[in-house]
């Protein structure tokens, strides 16, 4: 390995030594990272890192000058974190950054970066939050390695830093004056957030989230029984070609959406299909940057908030995507509300209590960089902690789309993650096809298993199918999931159910409520002596409410035959049906029976 020191340049004056700044409070996004670090100060899960692969005759000295100047302009890269009066504070401490200059083979460069990523970080030490390196890995091939603790940057901040280095390098190669810096002092961001937290917008955001998350009961995520302490994140990558991205974009446009929103919709549909839940809650990372200063300044500001969406089997592909679009729009309007405050409001005091299900991290912006005509391809090496599962999508090589899955090994094993990836990709492809061909088809029609997977799952099964009637099958399901919603109607009926909202015009019945109501009606039919005749018919003169489902199930439980009547038919037609069927009973409302 060969390493040489930085060449002294005039640009290094951009970060002169000097006294530290005034003590600044942590941004709310930083606070969560700080307390996570305190729980595991020797851990490395909070490191973030990118490798920018630069192809072509790069001038290493000019690049180093551009990098040193950029680091000097970014307050967040010169932070020291400490405590004052029991509360964490941060100081901007100017100093000369070190840039490692290395000549290594790609294999040794990979090992060097892995070793650096595995090194614990001291938040209070000078320059301890980051490592910067320019590694020559071959003729006209360089890797810019940048590792920064998550308390200082998020993905958006890293993109700003990369753009600034490329801008300064390009100007230096052209022998043009360096473009004026755009980064604002970090104090502007902390002052702005302090004003928000004490203002009316914060109160409005809190009210919004109280309504949005009313009745939310988080469920524990998956557990990998084979996990071992110290296992690193599991990672899977799928690169789709440009034609696939064009197809996603075309499918989304028909619903006035983007490919990014289509990826979110597919993730919600997959979770619904895999778990059966109709209350899907995804984690949505939001830039949490409002105003010009925040938009142009590197910092750790990202805020992960819940995207709560109802997903039901009857939802059409177009309808689900449109619902996702509208919900994301609403959440973005209230993205500044701190996640920690929302957890407090929901009484999620334990760090192990999940606020959301899988996180969906969409980076719709192109991260490719241009160094005076030399392409710089950004490869993410570490994105920070993952509670359970994080799915990602971003522009990929050659105009395509890169899809990623990151999983906590405590929740997923390698085989679990591979299976999840297959169903996710199949759901994305299936939802896209529905939008392009039959957007009014329900999401319940999506096939998550291939024919080969179905054959593999059923191979060797020779046991006969259980001889159960529909009422018996329903009763068994009611015993398994008594509190789950079994039927939902937009029209009110006799049976409303405990889960039906007070002001709701319709009805929601759980499996237990539907089972009990149909039992009562079945017993009433038996009391009338209806089952005495084999094949006896009961006519149903009911509107399409939950009452119809209760009556249908009751008739079947009584061993009778249903004869539904179409209430839209002329009276003469209905009477002809009744004369032909000769029902032993007719079930209806006062209004429908009077019309017969």
N, C-alpha and C positions, 0 to 999 in steps of 0.2 A: 504494500500500500504506500502511495506517495501523497503527502499533503504539504501544501505550502501556505504560508500566511497570507492575509489580505495585503494587497498592494496599497500603500497609503495614497489616497486621492483627495482632491478638494471636495468631492461629494460627501465624504464622511463627515464633513462639518454640518451636514443636515441633521445630525444627531449629536450635538456637542454635549460634553459633560456639563452638569449644572445641578442646582438644587432640585429636590423633588417637588412635585406640584402640591397644592393643598390636598388634604385628605378628602377623597371622594367616596360617597357611598357606592356600594355595588348596585348595578342594575338588577332588577328583579330576576332576570334570566340568569345573571351571574350568581345570584344567591343560591339557587338550586344546585348549581355546579359546585359552589364552595362547600356547602354542607355535605354533598356526596363525596367530595375529596376528603373532608374531615373524617368521614366514616372509614375510608380506606386510603390513608395518606401514602402508602407504598404501592398502591395499585396504579395501573397504567391505562385503565379503560377510558379515562377522560382525555387521553391524548387524541388529537386530530392530526392528520398528515396527508399531504399530496405529493405526488411526484410528477413534475412537468417534463415530458420527454421532448427535447429540442433537437431537431434534425437540420444539419447544415453547418457552415463554418462560423460558429459562434465566437465572438471576441469575449473571452472569459473575463478580462479586466474590465471592459465596459459593462458587462453584465453585473459584475460585483459592485461597481460604482452605483448602478441603477438600483440594485437590491439594497445596498447600505442606505442610500438616500430614502428609499421607500420605507424602510424600517424606521428611519429617523422621523418620518412624517406621521407615522401611525402611533398615536399614544398607546393604543392597546397592546403593542408589542414591547412596551417598556414598563409594564406594570410590576409592582410588588404589592402583594396582598398581606395584610396583617390585621391585628385586632386592636381596637381602641374602646375602652370602657365596655368590653365584652361583646362588641359588635364588629363585624368585618369591615375594613375600609381598604381603599386602594390608592396608591400614589403612582404618578407617572415619574419615573426616575430616568432621565436621559443618560445615555452612555453609548460607547462605541460597540456596535454589534459585531459578533464574530461570524465570518462566513468561511466554512470549511471548503478548501479547494482540494479535490481528490482525483487521482487517476486510478481507476479500478476496472476489473472485468465486471460485466453485468452481474455475475453470480456473487462476487465479493461485495459489490455495491448493494445488492439485495440483503446480504447478511449484515452489512454495516447499518443499513436503515432499520432492519429488524431489531438489532441490538439497541439502537437509539430509542426506538419506540418502546422498548421494554424497560427503559430507565425511569425510575420514579422522579417526580417533579417536586421541587421545593418552591411553593408559591411566593415565599418571601425573599428568595435569593435574586441577585442581580442577573438578568438575562436568563433566568431559569425556566421561563415559560416557553422558550422556543429553541429550535435548532435550525440553522440555515446552512445548506451545503450545495455546492456546484460540483457535480461528479462527471468527469469525462469517462465514458464507458466504451469509447471506440472512435474511429475516424469520423469526424463531423457528427458525433453523437454525444449529447450531454443530458444529464438528468439534474434538474433543480429539485432538491429535496427540501421540504418545509414541514417541520413538526411544531405545532403550537398547542398549548393546553386549551381545552374547551372553555375555560373561564375567560379567555381573551378573544376568541373568535368563534364564529359559526361558518357555515358553508358560504354564505353571502359575503362575509368579511374576507374570506380567503380569495374569493373571485375578485374583489376590489383590489386586494394587494397584488394579485397576479396581473391585473390590467394595468396597474400603475407601473410595475417593473417593466412590462413590455413597452409601455408608452415612453418611459425614460430611456430605455435601451435604444428604441427606434430613433429617438431624437438625437442621441449621442452618435449613433452610426452615421446619421445624416449630417452631423456637425451643426445641428440646430440648437438654439437655446432650449433648456429643459422647460417643458410646459409647467405652468404654475400648479402647485399642489392644491388639491381639493378637500383633503381630509379636515374635518372640524375637530377642535379639541374635545376630548372625551367628556370634559366638564359640561359642555353644552348638552350632551345626551343625558347625563345624570340630572342636570337642572330641569330639563324638559320632562323627564319622567316624574320627578318630584312634584312638579306642577300638575301633572295628570293625576297622580295618586290622591291629590287633595282637591280635585276639581269635580265639576258636574259630569264630565264624560266618564269618569271612573264609576260614579254612582249609576249612571245609565247603563254602563256595561255590566255592572253587577246585577242589576235588575234583569237585563236580557238573559244572562247565564242562569239566574235562578229559575226563570221560566223555562229555558231550554232544557235544563237538566232535572226538572221536577219529576219525581218518581223513579229516578235512575237507581238501579241496584247493580253495582259492578259485580262481575263474576270472576272467579279465579281463573288464570290462564293455564295453559298446558304445563305439565311437569315431565321432565325427562329423568326417569329413575336411574338411568345409567350415567348421569353426569358426574364428573369429577371436579374437585376444587382446582381452580387455576386454568381450566379449559378456556381457550380463547373463543371469540365470536366465530360462528360458522358463516360462510359467505358463498353465495352462488351468483353467477353472472350469465345473462343471456343477451347476446347482441342480435337485434333484428335489423334487417337491411332497410335501406331508404324506402323501398317499395312498401314494406310493412308499415312504416310510419305514415306514408301517404295514405294507405288504406285506413288506418286508424283516424287520421285527420278527416278524411272524406266521410266516414261513418259518423263522426262526432258533429260535423258541420250541419247535417240534416236536423239535428236536435239543438242547433245553436249552441254548441259546446266545443271544447277543444280536446285534443288527444289526451291531455293531462287529466281532464275531468272524466274522460272515458276510462282511464286506468283506475281512477278512484272508484267509479261505478262498478267496474269488474271486481275490484277487491271487496266491495260491499256485497255484491251478489255471491261471490265465492264463500264469504263468511256465513251468509244466510243459508246457502245450500249445504255447507259442511256441518253446521251446528243446529240448523232449524230455527235460530233466533230471528224474530222479526224486528227486534230493537238493536240495530247495528250501530256500534260506537267505534269509530276509527280515530286514531291520533293524527292530527293535521299540523305539521310544522308551518308556522307563519312567520314572515320576516320581521313583523312587529316594528316596522320602521315607518313612521309618519313624519313628513316634513323633510325638507331638502338636506338638513344637516345629517339626520340619521341615515338617509338614503345614500350618502356619499362617503360615510365614515365607517371604517372597520371597527367592529365591536362584537361582543357576544350579546345578541338581542333576541334570537329566535325564541318563539313561544309556542309550545305544543299544546293545542286545545282540542276538545272533543268535536268530532263531526258526527252528530247523532242523526241517523236516517232510518225511517221505517222501510223495511224491505219485506214484501209479501209475495207468495208464489204467483198470485194473479197479476202482479205488476208487469207491465209491458217493458220491453227494452228501452223504448223511447221515453216512457213515463219515468222509469227509474233514473235514467241519465238526466232528464230535466230536473228531477227532484234534487239530485246531487248538485247540479249547477246552482240552483236557487239557494240550497243550504250553505254551500261554500261562500256564496255571495254574502249571506247574512253573517256568517262567522267572521269573515274578513272585516266587516264593519265594526266588529267588537273584539278585534284580535289583541288589543293592548291589555286586556284584563289578565293579571298574572295567574299563571297556572297554580302557583302555591296558594293564592287567595281562593281560587275555585275549589281546590282540594279541601281547604279549611271550611268553606261554605257547605261542602257535601259531607263533612265530618270524616274525610279520608285521612285520618291522622297517621296511620301506619305507612311507612315508606313502601311496604310490600303490597298495599291495597292498590290495585290498578285503577287509574282514571279512565283509560281507554283500552280498546283492543289493539290490533296491529296498527303500527304507524305507517302512513303512506307519505313518503318524502318525494315530492315531485320537484325537479329542478328544470323548469322549462327553458331556462336561459342557456345559451351555448357557452361552454367553458373554454373553448379553444382559444389559444393566444397566438399573437403574431409578433415575433421579435425581428423587426426590420426585414420582413419577408420570410423569415424562418418559422415554420409551424411549431407550435408548442401544444402538445396533447396532454391534458390533465388526467392523471390516474389517481383516484382516491385510494389511500392506503389505510386510513382509519378515520371513521366518522363520529367517534364518540360512543357513549354507552347505548345499549339496546335493552329495554326491559324484558321483552319477550320476542317480538318479531317486527322487523322494519322492512317494508317493500319500497323500492325506489325506482324512479324512471327519470332519465335525462337524455339529451341528445348524445348519440354515440358516434363511433367512427364512420367516416364516409357518408354523413348525412342520415345515418340510421338512428335507432333507439336502443339505449342500453337499459336493461331491466335487471334489478339486483334484489337479492334477499339476504338480509342479515338476521341471524337468530342467536339468542342467548342459549348457550348449551344447557343451561338449567331447565330450559323449556322444550328444546328440540334436539333430537339426535340427527346425525347425517342423513339417515334414511327418511326420517320424518320430514326434514326440510326438502329433500329431493321430491318426495311425494307431494308436498305442499306446492312446490314450484310447478310440477306438472299440472295440477288442477288449476292453479292460478293462470298459467299460460293458456290452458284450454278454455277457461272461463272468459279470458280476455278475447281470445279468438272467436269463441262462440257468440259473445255479446256483440262483437263487431259485425259478424255475419248477420245476426238478427237485425241490426240497425240498417245494414245495407240492403237487406232483402225483405224481411217481414218485421218491421219495427213494432207492430202491434201484437206480436207473439209474446207470451209471458216468459219471465226469466225461469220459471219452473221447467221449461222445456230444454234448458241448457244441459248438455251431457258433459259431466266432469270426468267420466271414465271412458277410455277407449274400448273397443271390442275385445282386444287382447287382455286388457285389465279385468274386464268382466269375466272372461273365460278363466283367467288365472284365479280370480276370487271364488269362483264357483266350481272349479275343477275338483273331482273326487267326491262331490256331495251327492249322495244317493238316497238320503233319507226322504221319505214321502212328505209332501206338503201337509201341514196340519189341516185337519178337516174342521175348520171353525166357520161359523156363520158370521155375517157382518156384525150383528149385535154383539156376539161374543168377542170378536176382534176389537170392537170399539170399547167394550167394558174393560178389556185387558189394557188398552192404551190409557183409559181414564185412570186406572190404578197406577200406571207408571208416571203419568204427567197430569195429576189432577188440577194443578193451578195454571197450566198452559191454556192459552186462548184456543178454543176449538172452532168457534164460528163467530164471525163478525158481520154485522148487517148495517147498512147505512140508513135503513128505515126502522122505526120503532115498532115493537111488537109487544105481546103480553109478557114475554120473558126478557128481562133487562140484564140481569147478572150483576154481581158485585163489582166487576171491573169496569162496568159502563160508567163513563163520566156523567156527572150530575146534569150538565147542560147539553149532553150529546144527544143528537136526534136519533141515533141508531142504537145498536145493541152489541154487547160483547159477552159471550158465554164461555166459561172455562169448560174443560172436559168433565170435571166433577159436576158442574151445574147442568150441563147438557145431559149427562147420564142420569142425574136425579130427576130432572124435569120429564125426560122421556119415560123413566120408570113409572112416575106417577100417572102419566097419561095412559101408559100401557095397562096399568092395573085398573084404571077406570074402564078401559075397553073390555077387559076381562070381566069386570063386574057387571057389564051389560050383557054378558053371555055371548059376546061376539065370536070367540074362538070355537064355539060349538060346531060351526059349519066349516069343514075342510075347504081351504081356498077362498074363504069369505073375503069380500072386498070392503075396504073403507075408503070413501072418497074424501079428498082434501080440497076444500074451497078456501084456500088461504093465499094471501099476498106473499111475495117473495121476501119474507123477513126471517128472523131466527125461528119464529113459530113454525114455519114450514119444515125446518130441519128437525125440530123437536117432534113434530107430528110424524114425519117419515120414519124416524128412528123408533118411535113408540109403536107404530103399526107393525114394523118388522119384529120388534121384541115380542109382540103379541102373537106372532106367527100368522099374520094376515097379509093381504095383498093391497098395495097402495094404488089408488086411482086418482092422481092429481087432476084437477079441473082447471082449464085455462079460463081465467076470469075475464079475458078479453073477448071470448067467443060470444056470439049471440045467444040469448036465453034458450032459443029453440034447440040449438046445437048442444048446449049443456044438458038440457033435459033428455035429449036422445042418448047421450052418453050415460046418464044416470039410469035410464030405462034398460039399457043394454047391460050395464055392470051390476045393477041391483045391489048396491052396497048395503051392508048391515048398519052402517053409520056414516054420517057426513060430519066432518070436522071443519069449522069455519068461524069467522067472526060474526057478530050480529049483523053487520052491513052486508057481508057476502052471502050469508044464509038468507037474508031477506030478499036478495036479488034473484034467488033461484026460483 
